[in-house]
Amino acid sequence: MGAKDSKLSPKDLSELRDQTSFTEKEIKQWYRGFKDDYPEKYLTADEFKKIYGNFYPKGDAQLFADNAFRVFDHNKDGKIDFREFMTGISMSMRGTFEEKMQWVFKLYDANDNGLISKDEMMAIVKAIHTMCSGSTAEETAQQQVDSVYNKADVNEDGQLSFDEFLALAKKDSTIANVLTGDMGDY
C-alpha cells in the first residue's frame, strides 16, 4: 500500500480520496494511526476482535467481529489492509443510508449469495446480543428475526433480497436499528 518510508503514495492517496468520503488530510491522519498501531500494515482477525472487545467489554464480541472482519476483508486474504479498512470505515461512518444498508446486508449474508436466510440473520442477531449484553437472548433474537421476515419477506421464500432488506429499513426505523445493531428498547 505505501512505500518503504511508510508514506502513502500520491496514487494511493488519490484513489482513497475517490473511493471514500474522507479528505486527503483525514486519510493521512488515519494512515499515521493505522501504521503506528499495525506496523505490518494490516490488521489480523485477532486484532480486529480485540478492537471490538474493547468497545463492548460487558459482552463477547468474537462472533460479531468475525462477521464484520469478513465484510472488511474484500480480497479474502485473511487480513485487512489500510485500503480495506478505510473503505469499510467510510461506508459505515459516512456512507449514505443505502450504502450503510449494503454494508449491513453483507454482514448478514454470510455465504455471500446475495440473499439472507433466517439462519444467517439469526446468527448475527444472536452475535449482536452476545456482544452487547454477554448473553444470546435466544427467544428475543428469534422474535426479532421473525418480525423482520414477517414484514420484509414479500415473496415469502424464507430469504431476504437486498431490495426487500432495504425497503424494510427505509419503512421501519425500529427494524433498521435492529438490523444495524442499535437495539435500544426493542
C-alpha positions, 0 to 999 in steps of 0.5 A: 500500500505505501512505500518503504518510508511508510508514506502513502503514495500520491496514487494511493492517496488519490484513489482513497480520496475517490473511493471514500468520503474522507479528505486527503488530510483525514486519510493521512491522519488515519494512515499515521494511526493505522501504521503506528498501531499495525506496523505490518500494515494490516490488521489480523482477525485477532486484532480486529476482535480485540478492537471490538472487545474493547468497545463492548467489554460487558459482552463477547464480541468474537462472533460479531467481529468475525462477521464484520472482519469478513465484510472488511476483508474484500480480497479474502486474504485473511487480513485487512489492509489500510485500503480495506479498512478505510473503505469499510470505515467510510461506508459505515461512518459516512456512507449514505443510508443505502450504502450503510444498508449494503454494508449491513446486508453483507454482514448478514449474508454470510455465504455471500449469495446475495440473499439472507436466510433466517439462519444467517440473520439469526446468527448475527442477531444472536452475535449482536446480543452476545456482544452487547449484553454477554448473553444470546437472548435466544427467544428475543433474537428469534422474535426479532428475526421473525418480525423482520421476515414477517414484514420484509419477506414479500415473496415469502421464500424464507430469504431476504433480497437486498431490495426487500432488506432495504425497503424494510429499513427505509419503512421501519426505523425500529427494524433498521436499528435492529438490523444495524445493531442499535437495539435500544428498547426493542 
